[in-house]
Amino acid sequence: MSIQKKPVIDLGCCIECGVCIDLAPHAFEIKDAGYVDVRPLDRYEDDDDILEAVKNCPRNCISWE
């Protein structure tokens, strides 16, 4: 069984620009409290939209855990 990687958002550097939500709305969301969060999914690393969101984050706040 392989260990699944998951995107993690560094909320300390996130400016809530919405790029990740625009590129992968099925994986990222803005919570009512105003911060970006990762939606629960079965798999993340094989999803091209999520990979694009990680790559295009202007502050490089999204990493893999």
N, C-alpha and C positions, 0 to 999 in steps of 0.2 A: 504494500500500500504506500503510495507516494504522499508526501505532505504537500498540501495545497498552499500556494502563496496568496496573500490578500493585500490589497492596497490599504495604506494607512495614511491619514492626513495629519500633518503637523499643524495643529490649530494655532500655534504660536506665530507661524509665519504666513498662514492662509489669510488672504485679503478678501475672501468671498467674492472673487471676480466672476465665478460661474462658468469658467471654461470647461471644467470637468463635467458639470451638469449639462452643458450644451452638447458635449461630445459623447457622453455616456449617461443619459438620464436614468437608465435602468439600473445603474450602479452607484450613482451619487445623488444626494438630495440635500436641500437646505432645510434644516430643522426649524421648528417654530421659534426656538431660542436664538436663531440667527447664525448658526454655524453649519459648515458642510460636514456631512457624514457619509459613510459607505453603507449602501444597502446590503442586506444579507443575500448572498447568492451561493449556489453550489460550487461554481468555478469562476475564477477571475482572470487568471494569467493567459488563457487562450482566446480572450475576447479582444478583438482588434480595436474596438471603440474605447475600452478601458486603457489599453496600451497607448493609444493616441492622447487620451486625457492626461495620463502620467507624463508623457513626453512634452505636452504643450502647456503644462502648468507654468505660468509666468514666474512664479517664485520657487519652483521645484519643491513644493510642499508635500507631494505625494510620493511615498516610497513603498517598497514591498516588504512585507513581514513574513 
